[in-house]
Amino acid sequence: MTRRLFAAAATIAALMALDAPAAANEPGRVPFDVNNPQVQEQARTLARKPPLGPANGRRIVEDRSGRKQAGKASFYAPSFQGKTMADGRRFNHAGQAAASKTLPLGTVAKVTNTETGKTAEVTVQDRGPYVDGRTIDLSKSSAQQIGLDSRAGVAPVVVAPIAVPQPDGSVKPGAGALPGPATASLPD
């Protein structure tokens, strides 16, 4: 019995030592070099396409293309603090969590308020918002970064994915992999 416990403990220790690949799954981690010329070219191609509009209704329709999205941002109500999000983590208003009906869970994106020009980098960890015309829900911290306060409630935004998880486990660069805000225009 002791030998089995020792073997089990050794196996667990070995698995914990292999935890480095899991770091790419941490919120906010981008598993590629955004300065790589190939990544920049893919991002540039996507950034030239017109932004997609918000998905209406309650249905989740994932968009793994990496294209920009335009719509309105809102932020989570205080009552969501500590609740479990769609990815299984607990929501924290001080974090950089976001909710989207179209971007896959784990997507890292830039959110730029088109009125203030301020940008925040977020990770999609939840589903929603379930209000027509809304593109993304933000934590209080992210909302403050883009100049969205409780008095306004919503703000017009452009969401540009930086890194988009794909069904095969790979991660695709998105339009937001380019430097600058999500609203940056590109020369022809």
Number of C-alpha atoms within 10 A of each C-alpha: 6 7 8 9 10 11 12 12 12 12 12 11 11 11 10 10 9 9 10 9 9 8 11 15 13 11 18 19 14 21 15 14 12 19 11 10 10 12 18 20 15 17 26 17 13 22 25 15 11 11 18 15 15 19 22 16 13 13 12 16 13 13 15 19 16 26 25 26 25 24 22 24 27 26 24 21 13 11 7 14 14 12 12 14 18 15 13 10 13 14 22 19 19 11 15 22 28 33 28 26 26 20 30 23 21 26 28 30 27 25 32 28 27 19 12 13 15 19 24 21 22 25 27 29 25 25 22 19 25 19 15 13 17 24 29 32 26 29 25 23 17 23 28 16 17 23 17 24 15 12 6 9 13 19 22 18 28 27 32 29 33 28 29 25 20 15 9 6 7 10 19 22 29 29 31 30 31 22 12 12 21 30 23 14 10 9 5 4
